[in-house]
């Protein structure tokens, strides 16, 4: 079975769709401009690479097998991503994506990620000449530049970014096809790549990952931490497939938001803070002490600004988004801050920090998962989504496995 999507032939994938659409190799050969023997050989090679037969030959035509259906669906999505990326990109060819090869796209993507021809050659196991030639061929197809050069450094222009995004998403579809087929055969591992926003890191993400690791040893994880602004473009680019954390309060055209739970903020302080024993402090009392606030334009900062409204604004000597740093600062002075209960539950349980008053009304935030609208998860990815849902509800994944919220961990 093929393990590298770049080993596949884009023309063979297009031929696969043509055979499925027209039901015969004869009709498909005319569509993809190949001879019948060449198309037959191409299909046979594709089946060897995936390790399965894609069609049953019947009197009524070529009928896809169950494995064929999986690959056909993913191949169609992959080619659609390339088509959308190349649409309107070329003033030379109407359909430049039909001329592109996986070898060229491998080199281009390596350059896009490495930032120089030398580094791209090393990471892609190619010569610099091969990388230059591949990128030059792509630029010739579109009749314009994809990259800008300054000395040895290279960066993508808007056309290059568009093609790189389409290529990554196309490759992700092929990887998903290989993963679903590999799962059926019980071979290989599958990478679950996602971004974790601050609200999801203390409990939700580790709880779901631990449950997934117990139930599915094939699952492997790649986790990117960051703010929404830092993670949303990697999501759109296909570097990650989901963002877990606070959802945006508005719809986003190309993204889908799936709510999991609701969170209400609390005021946190060091256990020795003067307000530690105050059941419900007034706004005037809260404004007396210095606050550690989240970065500007973040959802947490917006909630803090709403908390004080038009009243007296307290001093805010520290702006910080790191819960680890904030937790330490709270133990060293009379600071106050606004955080999710999950983010400081361990420190509160250990006696280092304390919650001031009750959870705040009007600070509800929806926690959930953000994905691309075009994303269709594999079986393993769907299972991880279920695990995130179970963790958000505080359910047990397996008999004998206590929920972390009840275990003393938080």
ROGUMI-682364 format. One record per residue (C-alpha): residue in three letters; x, y, z. Coordinates in nm, 2 decimals. Layout:
<nodes>
NODE / aa / east / north / up
NODE / ALA / X / Y / Z
...
</nodes>
This chain:
<nodes>
NODE / aa / east / north / up
NODE / UNK / 0.00 / 0.00 / 0.00
NODE / UNK / 0.12 / 0.35 / -0.08
NODE / UNK / 0.22 / 0.55 / 0.23
NODE / UNK / 0.32 / 0.87 / 0.06
NODE / UNK / 0.04 / 1.06 / -0.12
NODE / UNK / 0.30 / 1.23 / -0.35
NODE / UNK / 0.38 / 0.88 / -0.49
NODE / UNK / 0.04 / 0.88 / -0.66
NODE / UNK / -0.03 / 1.01 / -1.01
NODE / UNK / -0.29 / 1.29 / -1.04
NODE / UNK / -0.38 / 1.18 / -1.39
NODE / UNK / -0.46 / 0.83 / -1.26
NODE / UNK / -0.68 / 0.99 / -0.99
NODE / UNK / -0.87 / 1.18 / -1.26
NODE / UNK / -0.90 / 0.86 / -1.46
NODE / UNK / -1.05 / 0.69 / -1.16
NODE / UNK / -1.32 / 0.95 / -1.14
NODE / UNK / -1.39 / 0.93 / -1.51
NODE / UNK / -1.43 / 0.55 / -1.49
NODE / UNK / -1.67 / 0.59 / -1.20
NODE / UNK / -1.87 / 0.85 / -1.38
NODE / UNK / -1.89 / 0.68 / -1.72
NODE / UNK / -1.89 / 0.32 / -1.61
NODE / UNK / -1.63 / 0.20 / -1.86
NODE / UNK / -1.26 / 0.23 / -1.94
NODE / UNK / -1.34 / 0.30 / -2.30
NODE / UNK / -1.54 / 0.61 / -2.23
NODE / UNK / -1.30 / 0.73 / -1.95
NODE / UNK / -1.00 / 0.70 / -2.19
NODE / UNK / -1.14 / 0.96 / -2.42
NODE / UNK / -1.21 / 1.19 / -2.13
NODE / UNK / -0.86 / 1.19 / -1.98
NODE / UNK / -0.69 / 1.16 / -2.32
NODE / UNK / -0.52 / 0.82 / -2.26
NODE / UNK / -0.53 / 0.51 / -2.46
NODE / UNK / -0.73 / 0.22 / -2.32
NODE / UNK / -0.42 / 0.01 / -2.25
NODE / UNK / -0.25 / 0.31 / -2.07
NODE / UNK / -0.57 / 0.37 / -1.87
NODE / UNK / -0.59 / 0.01 / -1.77
NODE / UNK / -0.23 / 0.01 / -1.66
NODE / UNK / -0.28 / 0.33 / -1.47
NODE / UNK / -0.58 / 0.19 / -1.28
NODE / UNK / -0.39 / -0.13 / -1.20
NODE / UNK / -0.10 / 0.07 / -1.06
NODE / UNK / -0.34 / 0.28 / -0.85
NODE / UNK / -0.50 / -0.03 / -0.71
NODE / UNK / -0.16 / -0.18 / -0.63
NODE / UNK / -0.06 / 0.14 / -0.45
NODE / UNK / -0.37 / 0.14 / -0.23
NODE / UNK / -0.37 / -0.24 / -0.20
NODE / UNK / -0.73 / -0.29 / -0.31
NODE / UNK / -0.94 / -0.34 / -0.62
NODE / UNK / -1.15 / -0.04 / -0.69
NODE / UNK / -1.40 / -0.18 / -0.94
NODE / UNK / -1.60 / -0.50 / -1.02
NODE / UNK / -1.63 / -0.57 / -1.39
NODE / UNK / -1.99 / -0.64 / -1.46
NODE / UNK / -2.20 / -0.67 / -1.77
NODE / UNK / -2.35 / -0.33 / -1.70
NODE / UNK / -2.02 / -0.16 / -1.66
NODE / UNK / -1.76 / -0.09 / -1.39
NODE / UNK / -1.91 / -0.08 / -1.04
NODE / UNK / -1.70 / 0.05 / -0.75
NODE / UNK / -1.61 / -0.17 / -0.46
NODE / UNK / -1.65 / -0.04 / -0.10
NODE / UNK / -1.28 / 0.05 / -0.09
NODE / UNK / -1.32 / 0.21 / -0.43
NODE / UNK / -1.60 / 0.43 / -0.30
NODE / UNK / -1.37 / 0.56 / -0.02
NODE / UNK / -1.09 / 0.65 / -0.26
NODE / UNK / -1.32 / 0.79 / -0.53
NODE / UNK / -1.48 / 1.02 / -0.28
NODE / UNK / -1.15 / 1.14 / -0.14
NODE / UNK / -0.99 / 1.18 / -0.48
NODE / UNK / -1.28 / 1.39 / -0.60
NODE / UNK / -1.24 / 1.62 / -0.30
NODE / UNK / -0.86 / 1.64 / -0.35
NODE / UNK / -0.89 / 1.74 / -0.71
NODE / UNK / -1.17 / 1.99 / -0.63
NODE / UNK / -0.93 / 2.16 / -0.38
NODE / UNK / -0.66 / 2.18 / -0.65
NODE / UNK / -0.91 / 2.31 / -0.90
NODE / UNK / -1.04 / 2.58 / -0.67
NODE / UNK / -0.68 / 2.69 / -0.59
NODE / UNK / -0.59 / 2.72 / -0.96
NODE / UNK / -0.92 / 2.88 / -1.07
NODE / UNK / -0.85 / 3.21 / -1.23
NODE / UNK / -0.48 / 3.18 / -1.14
NODE / UNK / -0.35 / 3.13 / -1.49
NODE / UNK / -0.37 / 3.35 / -1.79
NODE / UNK / -0.21 / 3.08 / -2.01
NODE / UNK / -0.41 / 2.76 / -1.95
NODE / UNK / -0.78 / 2.73 / -1.86
NODE / UNK / -0.72 / 2.43 / -1.63
NODE / UNK / -0.36 / 2.45 / -1.52
NODE / UNK / -0.42 / 2.20 / -1.24
NODE / UNK / -0.46 / 1.93 / -1.50
NODE / UNK / -0.10 / 1.98 / -1.61
NODE / UNK / 0.04 / 1.97 / -1.26
NODE / UNK / 0.22 / 1.67 / -1.13
NODE / UNK / 0.26 / 1.54 / -0.77
NODE / UNK / 0.64 / 1.58 / -0.81
NODE / UNK / 0.60 / 1.95 / -0.89
NODE / UNK / 0.36 / 2.00 / -0.60
NODE / UNK / 0.58 / 1.81 / -0.36
NODE / UNK / 0.87 / 2.04 / -0.45
NODE / UNK / 0.65 / 2.36 / -0.43
NODE / UNK / 0.51 / 2.26 / -0.09
NODE / UNK / 0.86 / 2.18 / 0.04
NODE / UNK / 0.97 / 2.53 / -0.07
NODE / UNK / 0.66 / 2.69 / 0.08
NODE / UNK / 0.73 / 2.53 / 0.42
NODE / UNK / 1.11 / 2.55 / 0.42
NODE / UNK / 1.15 / 2.91 / 0.30
NODE / UNK / 1.46 / 2.84 / 0.08
NODE / UNK / 1.55 / 2.62 / -0.22
NODE / UNK / 1.84 / 2.46 / -0.02
NODE / UNK / 1.62 / 2.38 / 0.28
NODE / UNK / 1.34 / 2.25 / 0.05
NODE / UNK / 1.59 / 2.02 / -0.13
NODE / UNK / 1.70 / 1.88 / 0.21
NODE / UNK / 1.35 / 1.82 / 0.35
NODE / UNK / 1.21 / 1.69 / 0.02
NODE / UNK / 1.51 / 1.46 / -0.06
NODE / UNK / 1.55 / 1.64 / -0.39
NODE / UNK / 1.83 / 1.84 / -0.56
NODE / UNK / 1.81 / 2.22 / -0.56
NODE / UNK / 1.80 / 2.20 / -0.94
NODE / UNK / 1.49 / 1.97 / -0.92
NODE / UNK / 1.31 / 2.22 / -0.68
NODE / UNK / 1.40 / 2.51 / -0.91
NODE / UNK / 1.27 / 2.32 / -1.21
NODE / UNK / 0.95 / 2.21 / -1.05
NODE / UNK / 0.86 / 2.56 / -0.92
NODE / UNK / 0.96 / 2.71 / -1.26
NODE / UNK / 0.73 / 2.47 / -1.44
NODE / UNK / 0.44 / 2.56 / -1.21
NODE / UNK / 0.50 / 2.93 / -1.27
NODE / UNK / 0.51 / 2.87 / -1.64
NODE / UNK / 0.17 / 2.70 / -1.63
NODE / UNK / 0.01 / 3.00 / -1.46
NODE / UNK / 0.20 / 3.26 / -1.65
NODE / UNK / 0.32 / 3.44 / -1.34
NODE / UNK / 0.52 / 3.42 / -1.02
NODE / UNK / 0.43 / 3.20 / -0.72
NODE / UNK / 0.73 / 3.30 / -0.50
NODE / UNK / 0.93 / 3.61 / -0.44
NODE / UNK / 1.30 / 3.59 / -0.39
NODE / UNK / 1.54 / 3.80 / -0.19
NODE / UNK / 1.88 / 3.65 / -0.18
NODE / UNK / 1.85 / 3.30 / -0.05
NODE / UNK / 1.52 / 3.36 / 0.12
NODE / UNK / 1.19 / 3.28 / -0.05
NODE / UNK / 0.83 / 3.36 / 0.04
NODE / UNK / 0.50 / 3.30 / -0.12
NODE / UNK / 0.31 / 3.58 / -0.29
NODE / UNK / -0.08 / 3.57 / -0.29
NODE / UNK / -0.09 / 3.33 / -0.58
NODE / UNK / 0.16 / 3.10 / -0.42
NODE / UNK / -0.03 / 3.10 / -0.09
NODE / UNK / -0.35 / 3.01 / -0.27
NODE / UNK / -0.19 / 2.72 / -0.45
NODE / UNK / -0.01 / 2.60 / -0.14
NODE / UNK / -0.33 / 2.60 / 0.06
NODE / UNK / -0.51 / 2.40 / -0.22
NODE / UNK / -0.22 / 2.16 / -0.24
NODE / UNK / -0.22 / 2.09 / 0.14
NODE / UNK / -0.59 / 2.03 / 0.14
NODE / UNK / -0.57 / 1.80 / -0.16
NODE / UNK / -0.29 / 1.60 / 0.01
NODE / UNK / -0.49 / 1.59 / 0.33
NODE / UNK / -0.78 / 1.42 / 0.14
NODE / UNK / -0.55 / 1.15 / 0.00
NODE / UNK / -0.39 / 1.10 / 0.34
NODE / UNK / -0.75 / 1.05 / 0.48
NODE / UNK / -0.82 / 0.79 / 0.21
NODE / UNK / -0.50 / 0.60 / 0.30
NODE / UNK / -0.59 / 0.63 / 0.67
NODE / UNK / -0.95 / 0.49 / 0.63
NODE / UNK / -0.82 / 0.20 / 0.42
NODE / UNK / -0.53 / 0.15 / 0.66
NODE / UNK / -0.77 / 0.14 / 0.95
NODE / UNK / -0.97 / -0.14 / 0.77
NODE / UNK / -0.65 / -0.34 / 0.73
NODE / UNK / -0.54 / -0.26 / 1.09
NODE / UNK / -0.20 / -0.12 / 0.97
NODE / UNK / -0.02 / 0.20 / 1.03
NODE / UNK / -0.10 / 0.50 / 1.26
NODE / UNK / -0.30 / 0.80 / 1.20
NODE / UNK / -0.21 / 1.16 / 1.29
NODE / UNK / -0.47 / 1.38 / 1.46
NODE / UNK / -0.36 / 1.74 / 1.41
NODE / UNK / -0.54 / 2.01 / 1.60
NODE / UNK / -0.49 / 2.35 / 1.77
NODE / UNK / -0.56 / 2.40 / 2.14
NODE / UNK / -0.68 / 2.74 / 2.26
NODE / UNK / -0.61 / 2.83 / 2.63
NODE / UNK / -0.95 / 2.73 / 2.76
NODE / UNK / -0.92 / 2.37 / 2.63
NODE / UNK / -0.56 / 2.30 / 2.76
NODE / UNK / -0.60 / 2.23 / 3.13
NODE / UNK / -0.88 / 1.96 / 3.11
NODE / UNK / -1.07 / 1.91 / 2.78
NODE / UNK / -0.78 / 1.83 / 2.55
NODE / UNK / -0.57 / 1.61 / 2.78
NODE / UNK / -0.88 / 1.42 / 2.89
NODE / UNK / -0.99 / 1.34 / 2.54
NODE / UNK / -0.63 / 1.26 / 2.43
NODE / UNK / -0.58 / 1.02 / 2.72
NODE / UNK / -0.91 / 0.84 / 2.65
NODE / UNK / -0.83 / 0.82 / 2.28
NODE / UNK / -0.48 / 0.67 / 2.35
NODE / UNK / -0.64 / 0.40 / 2.57
NODE / UNK / -0.90 / 0.31 / 2.32
NODE / UNK / -0.71 / 0.34 / 1.99
NODE / UNK / -0.34 / 0.28 / 1.99
NODE / UNK / -0.32 / 0.37 / 1.62
NODE / UNK / -0.39 / 0.74 / 1.70
NODE / UNK / -0.10 / 0.98 / 1.71
NODE / UNK / -0.13 / 1.35 / 1.79
NODE / UNK / 0.02 / 1.68 / 1.68
NODE / UNK / -0.10 / 1.97 / 1.90
NODE / UNK / -0.04 / 2.34 / 1.82
NODE / UNK / -0.09 / 2.59 / 2.10
NODE / UNK / -0.17 / 2.95 / 2.03
NODE / UNK / -0.44 / 3.21 / 2.01
NODE / UNK / -0.73 / 3.21 / 1.77
NODE / UNK / -0.54 / 3.44 / 1.53
NODE / UNK / -0.24 / 3.22 / 1.54
NODE / UNK / -0.43 / 2.90 / 1.47
NODE / UNK / -0.70 / 3.00 / 1.22
NODE / UNK / -0.48 / 3.02 / 0.92
NODE / UNK / -0.31 / 2.68 / 0.99
NODE / UNK / -0.66 / 2.55 / 1.01
NODE / UNK / -0.76 / 2.69 / 0.67
NODE / UNK / -0.43 / 2.57 / 0.52
NODE / UNK / -0.49 / 2.21 / 0.63
NODE / UNK / -0.19 / 2.21 / 0.87
NODE / UNK / -0.44 / 2.13 / 1.15
NODE / UNK / -0.79 / 2.00 / 1.11
NODE / UNK / -0.96 / 2.15 / 1.41
NODE / UNK / -0.93 / 2.41 / 1.68
NODE / UNK / -1.05 / 2.32 / 2.03
NODE / UNK / -1.15 / 2.60 / 2.27
NODE / UNK / -1.37 / 2.90 / 2.30
NODE / UNK / -1.59 / 2.95 / 1.99
NODE / UNK / -1.63 / 3.28 / 1.82
NODE / UNK / -1.95 / 3.47 / 1.89
NODE / UNK / -2.03 / 3.50 / 1.52
NODE / UNK / -2.05 / 3.27 / 1.22
NODE / UNK / -1.75 / 3.24 / 0.98
NODE / UNK / -1.83 / 3.17 / 0.62
NODE / UNK / -1.57 / 2.89 / 0.56
NODE / UNK / -1.56 / 2.75 / 0.91
NODE / UNK / -1.80 / 2.53 / 1.11
NODE / UNK / -1.83 / 2.57 / 1.49
NODE / UNK / -1.96 / 2.28 / 1.70
NODE / UNK / -2.04 / 2.37 / 2.06
NODE / UNK / -1.96 / 2.12 / 2.34
NODE / UNK / -2.01 / 2.30 / 2.67
NODE / UNK / -2.06 / 2.64 / 2.84
NODE / UNK / -1.80 / 2.80 / 3.07
NODE / UNK / -1.85 / 3.08 / 3.32
NODE / UNK / -1.55 / 3.28 / 3.43
NODE / UNK / -1.43 / 3.32 / 3.79
NODE / UNK / -1.21 / 3.58 / 3.96
NODE / UNK / -0.89 / 3.41 / 4.08
NODE / UNK / -0.63 / 3.54 / 4.33
NODE / UNK / -0.35 / 3.41 / 4.55
NODE / UNK / -0.48 / 3.22 / 4.86
NODE / UNK / -0.35 / 3.50 / 5.08
NODE / UNK / -0.53 / 3.78 / 4.90
NODE / UNK / -0.72 / 4.03 / 5.12
NODE / UNK / -1.04 / 3.94 / 4.94
NODE / UNK / -0.99 / 3.56 / 4.98
NODE / UNK / -1.25 / 3.54 / 5.26
NODE / UNK / -1.50 / 3.78 / 5.11
NODE / UNK / -1.81 / 3.59 / 4.99
NODE / UNK / -1.92 / 3.84 / 4.73
NODE / UNK / -1.70 / 4.15 / 4.69
NODE / UNK / -1.84 / 4.46 / 4.54
NODE / UNK / -1.71 / 4.61 / 4.21
NODE / UNK / -1.56 / 4.89 / 4.40
NODE / UNK / -1.36 / 4.64 / 4.61
NODE / UNK / -1.25 / 4.46 / 4.30
NODE / UNK / -1.14 / 4.78 / 4.14
NODE / UNK / -0.91 / 4.86 / 4.43
NODE / UNK / -0.66 / 4.59 / 4.34
NODE / UNK / -0.43 / 4.55 / 4.03
NODE / UNK / -0.54 / 4.31 / 3.76
NODE / UNK / -0.36 / 4.08 / 3.52
NODE / UNK / -0.56 / 4.11 / 3.19
NODE / UNK / -0.56 / 3.90 / 2.88
NODE / UNK / -0.41 / 4.04 / 2.55
NODE / UNK / -0.61 / 4.31 / 2.37
NODE / UNK / -0.89 / 4.19 / 2.14
NODE / UNK / -0.90 / 3.85 / 2.29
NODE / UNK / -1.24 / 3.71 / 2.41
NODE / UNK / -1.12 / 3.70 / 2.77
NODE / UNK / -1.01 / 4.06 / 2.75
NODE / UNK / -1.36 / 4.16 / 2.61
NODE / UNK / -1.52 / 3.98 / 2.90
NODE / UNK / -1.31 / 4.16 / 3.15
NODE / UNK / -1.39 / 4.50 / 2.99
NODE / UNK / -1.77 / 4.41 / 3.01
NODE / UNK / -1.72 / 4.32 / 3.38
NODE / UNK / -1.63 / 4.68 / 3.48
NODE / UNK / -1.85 / 4.85 / 3.21
NODE / UNK / -1.87 / 5.22 / 3.27
NODE / UNK / -1.75 / 5.20 / 3.63
NODE / UNK / -1.42 / 5.27 / 3.78
NODE / UNK / -1.15 / 5.08 / 3.59
NODE / UNK / -0.88 / 4.92 / 3.81
NODE / UNK / -0.51 / 4.93 / 3.74
NODE / UNK / -0.38 / 4.68 / 3.48
NODE / UNK / -0.01 / 4.67 / 3.52
NODE / UNK / 0.03 / 4.33 / 3.35
NODE / UNK / -0.11 / 4.20 / 3.02
NODE / UNK / -0.04 / 3.83 / 2.98
NODE / UNK / -0.19 / 3.52 / 2.81
NODE / UNK / 0.01 / 3.25 / 2.99
NODE / UNK / -0.18 / 3.07 / 3.26
NODE / UNK / 0.15 / 2.94 / 3.40
NODE / UNK / 0.29 / 3.29 / 3.44
NODE / UNK / -0.04 / 3.43 / 3.57
NODE / UNK / -0.07 / 3.15 / 3.83
NODE / UNK / 0.28 / 3.23 / 3.97
NODE / UNK / 0.22 / 3.61 / 3.97
NODE / UNK / -0.10 / 3.56 / 4.17
NODE / UNK / 0.09 / 3.39 / 4.45
NODE / UNK / 0.35 / 3.68 / 4.46
NODE / UNK / 0.12 / 3.98 / 4.50
NODE / UNK / -0.24 / 4.11 / 4.55
NODE / UNK / -0.33 / 4.07 / 4.18
NODE / UNK / -0.67 / 3.96 / 4.05
NODE / UNK / -0.74 / 3.80 / 3.72
NODE / UNK / -1.03 / 3.66 / 3.52
NODE / UNK / -1.00 / 3.29 / 3.41
NODE / UNK / -1.19 / 2.98 / 3.35
NODE / UNK / -1.23 / 2.75 / 3.65
NODE / UNK / -1.06 / 2.46 / 3.46
NODE / UNK / -0.76 / 2.68 / 3.40
NODE / UNK / -0.68 / 2.72 / 3.77
NODE / UNK / -0.86 / 2.43 / 3.93
NODE / UNK / -0.54 / 2.24 / 4.01
NODE / UNK / -0.38 / 2.55 / 4.18
NODE / UNK / -0.70 / 2.61 / 4.38
NODE / UNK / -0.72 / 2.25 / 4.49
NODE / UNK / -0.36 / 2.26 / 4.60
NODE / UNK / -0.42 / 2.57 / 4.81
NODE / UNK / -0.20 / 2.81 / 4.61
NODE / UNK / -0.49 / 3.01 / 4.46
NODE / UNK / -0.84 / 3.08 / 4.55
NODE / UNK / -1.17 / 3.18 / 4.38
NODE / UNK / -1.31 / 3.51 / 4.47
NODE / UNK / -1.69 / 3.50 / 4.49
NODE / UNK / -1.91 / 3.30 / 4.27
NODE / UNK / -1.88 / 3.24 / 3.89
NODE / UNK / -1.96 / 3.56 / 3.72
NODE / UNK / -2.30 / 3.62 / 3.56
NODE / UNK / -2.28 / 3.75 / 3.20
NODE / UNK / -1.94 / 3.59 / 3.13
NODE / UNK / -2.07 / 3.27 / 2.97
NODE / UNK / -1.85 / 3.14 / 2.69
NODE / UNK / -1.92 / 2.85 / 2.46
NODE / UNK / -1.64 / 2.59 / 2.43
NODE / UNK / -1.63 / 2.37 / 2.13
NODE / UNK / -1.46 / 2.26 / 1.81
NODE / UNK / -1.39 / 2.47 / 1.50
NODE / UNK / -1.33 / 2.29 / 1.16
NODE / UNK / -1.32 / 2.38 / 0.79
NODE / UNK / -1.67 / 2.34 / 0.64
NODE / UNK / -1.51 / 2.13 / 0.37
NODE / UNK / -1.35 / 1.89 / 0.62
NODE / UNK / -1.47 / 1.53 / 0.63
NODE / UNK / -1.31 / 1.35 / 0.92
NODE / UNK / -1.18 / 0.99 / 0.90
NODE / UNK / -1.31 / 0.72 / 1.13
NODE / UNK / -1.03 / 0.79 / 1.38
NODE / UNK / -1.09 / 1.16 / 1.37
NODE / UNK / -1.46 / 1.11 / 1.43
NODE / UNK / -1.38 / 0.90 / 1.73
NODE / UNK / -1.16 / 1.18 / 1.87
NODE / UNK / -1.44 / 1.42 / 1.82
NODE / UNK / -1.66 / 1.19 / 2.02
NODE / UNK / -1.40 / 1.17 / 2.29
NODE / UNK / -1.39 / 1.55 / 2.31
NODE / UNK / -1.77 / 1.55 / 2.35
NODE / UNK / -1.75 / 1.29 / 2.62
NODE / UNK / -1.48 / 1.49 / 2.81
NODE / UNK / -1.69 / 1.81 / 2.78
NODE / UNK / -1.98 / 1.62 / 2.94
NODE / UNK / -1.77 / 1.47 / 3.21
NODE / UNK / -1.85 / 1.12 / 3.09
NODE / UNK / -1.64 / 0.81 / 3.14
NODE / UNK / -1.47 / 0.67 / 2.83
NODE / UNK / -1.43 / 0.32 / 2.98
NODE / UNK / -1.54 / 0.12 / 3.27
NODE / UNK / -1.30 / 0.17 / 3.56
NODE / UNK / -1.16 / 0.49 / 3.42
NODE / UNK / -1.26 / 0.78 / 3.65
NODE / UNK / -1.34 / 1.12 / 3.51
NODE / UNK / -1.06 / 1.36 / 3.57
NODE / UNK / -1.29 / 1.62 / 3.72
NODE / UNK / -1.37 / 1.37 / 4.00
NODE / UNK / -1.02 / 1.22 / 4.04
NODE / UNK / -0.86 / 1.50 / 4.23
NODE / UNK / -0.65 / 1.60 / 3.93
NODE / UNK / -0.87 / 1.91 / 3.89
</nodes>
